Amino acid sequence: MMTRLTWICHGSTAANREARFPHDEPLNEKAIIATQAIAPRLRHADSIFASPTLRARQTADALGLQPEFCAALADCDFGRWSGRSIAEIQQAEPENLAAWMARPEEAPHGGEAIAAVCKRISTWMAGRLQAGGHIVAITHAAIIRAAIINTLQAPISSFWIVDIEPLAVVHMTSNGSRWSLRVEGAAA
């Protein structure tokens, strides 16, 4: 049974523009308009899931979707770094920032380790491997990165080399035994 999984990264927020670790902040007006613009490109979905964060909920609303909210799709818990800029963390805790980026099993910020995020998403994806139909998941860049490296069976250290921008759309398919990335081209 074929399963299609479409990942959608939430729209842009102040944290994206200001290079900050996110808090649960809203989309800006431009992001809502940009999100509404991609809605016509989406295909019918048999099930829709979203992170419970405000930015993911607002993205779903702007797309005209009514998802089931799923804690497994929540963003990485950035602990005490939430709301702070990367430059500020680099200045105040350069060794902790370097450790977090180099050693995925560590969480010097008191939040969630990247390895834990990857495990959480691997488990969520495994639960949908044989679901059948089309699934849409509205979530965060970190979650989509984790899904990609899980699908590619790449080492967790490759987490930082996958760049996911706001409103990025990533497609995957499952034949019931494994996920594959799917790149869609323009229709002929």
C-alpha positions in Angstrom: 0.0 0.0 0.0 1.4 3.4 -1.0 1.6 6.2 1.6 2.5 9.7 0.6 3.8 12.1 3.3 4.0 15.8 2.7 6.0 17.8 5.2 5.3 21.5 5.4 7.5 23.8 7.4 5.6 26.6 9.2 5.7 30.1 7.9 8.2 32.7 8.9 8.4 34.3 12.3 10.5 37.0 14.0 12.9 34.2 15.3 13.6 33.2 11.7 14.4 36.7 10.6 16.4 37.5 13.7 18.4 34.2 14.0 16.9 33.4 17.4 16.0 30.1 18.9 12.2 30.2 18.7 9.7 30.8 21.5 6.1 30.0 20.7 5.6 33.1 18.5 3.1 33.9 15.8 3.5 34.2 12.1 3.9 37.7 10.8 1.3 39.1 8.3 3.7 38.5 5.3 4.0 34.9 6.3 0.3 34.4 6.5 -0.1 35.8 3.0 2.7 33.6 1.7 1.2 30.6 3.3 -2.2 31.3 1.8 -0.5 31.5 -1.6 0.8 27.9 -1.5 -2.5 26.4 -0.4 -3.7 25.8 -4.0 -0.6 23.6 -4.7 -1.5 21.2 -2.0 -3.3 18.0 -2.9 -6.1 16.3 -1.0 -4.9 14.8 2.2 -6.4 11.7 4.0 -5.0 12.8 7.3 -3.4 16.0 8.5 -1.1 16.4 11.5 0.5 19.5 13.0 2.8 20.6 15.8 0.8 22.1 18.6 2.8 25.4 18.5 1.2 28.6 17.6 3.2 29.1 14.4 2.3 25.6 13.1 -1.4 26.1 14.1 -1.5 29.5 12.2 0.2 27.8 9.2 -2.5 25.2 9.1 -5.2 27.8 9.4 -3.7 29.9 6.6 -3.6 26.7 4.4 -7.3 26.1 5.3 -6.5 22.8 7.0 -7.8 21.3 10.2 -5.1 19.1 11.6 -4.8 16.7 14.5 -2.3 18.3 16.8 0.6 15.9 17.6 3.2 16.5 20.3 5.7 14.3 18.4 5.8 17.0 15.7 6.6 19.8 18.2 9.8 21.7 17.6 13.0 20.8 19.5 13.0 22.0 23.1 15.7 24.6 23.1 15.6 24.9 26.9 17.1 28.1 28.3 18.1 29.2 24.8 14.5 29.7 23.7 14.0 33.3 22.5 17.7 34.1 22.6 19.8 34.9 19.5 22.4 32.5 18.2 24.9 35.4 18.4 24.0 35.9 22.1 24.5 32.2 22.8 27.8 32.2 20.9 29.0 35.1 23.0 27.7 33.8 26.4 28.2 30.0 26.0 30.4 29.3 23.0 31.6 25.9 24.3 28.0 24.8 25.0 26.8 25.9 21.5 29.8 24.1 19.9 29.1 21.0 22.0 25.4 20.9 21.0 26.2 21.2 17.3 29.1 18.7 17.4 27.6 16.1 19.7 24.0 15.3 18.9 23.4 13.4 22.0 24.1 16.4 24.3 21.7 19.1 25.4 23.8 21.7 27.2 20.9 24.2 27.0 18.8 22.0 29.3 16.3 21.2 26.6 16.3 18.4 24.0 19.2 16.8 22.3 19.2 16.5 18.5 19.5 12.7 18.8 16.3 12.7 20.9 14.5 14.8 18.2 15.7 12.3 15.5 14.5 9.4 17.5 11.1 11.0 18.2 10.5 11.6 14.5 11.8 8.2 13.4 9.2 6.6 15.8 6.4 8.9 14.5 7.3 8.0 10.8 7.5 4.3 11.6 3.9 4.5 12.9 2.7 5.9 9.6 4.8 3.6 7.3 1.8 1.5 6.3 -0.9 4.1 6.8 -1.9 4.3 3.1 -3.2 7.5 1.5 -1.8 11.0 1.7 -0.6 12.4 5.0 0.3 16.1 5.6 2.5 17.1 8.5 2.9 20.8 9.4 5.9 21.2 11.6 9.3 22.8 12.1 12.7 22.9 10.3 14.3 20.7 12.9 11.6 18.1 12.6 11.8 18.0 8.8 15.7 17.7 9.0 15.3 14.8 11.3 12.8 13.1 8.9 15.1 13.6 5.9 18.2 12.1 7.7 16.0 9.3 8.9 14.8 8.5 5.4 18.3 8.7 4.0 19.6 6.6 6.9 22.3 9.3 7.2 24.3 9.8 10.4 22.8 12.3 12.9 25.8 14.4 12.4 24.4 15.4 9.0 21.5 17.2 10.7 23.1 20.6 10.3 23.8 20.3 6.6 20.1 20.1 5.7 18.6 23.6 5.3 14.9 23.9 5.6 13.3 27.4 5.0 9.9 28.6 6.2 7.1 27.1 4.0 9.4 24.5 2.6 7.5 21.4 1.3 9.2 18.0 1.3 7.6 14.9 -0.1 8.1 11.3 0.9 6.6 8.0 -0.1 6.4 4.6 1.5 5.9 1.3 -0.1 5.0 -0.2 3.3 8.6 -1.1 4.2 10.6 2.1 4.0 10.3 5.8 3.3 11.8 7.5 0.2 12.3 11.1 -0.7 10.3 12.3 -3.6 11.2 15.3 -5.7 8.4 16.6 -7.8 8.9 18.4 -11.1 6.7 20.6 -13.2 3.9 18.7 -14.9 4.5 18.3 -18.6 
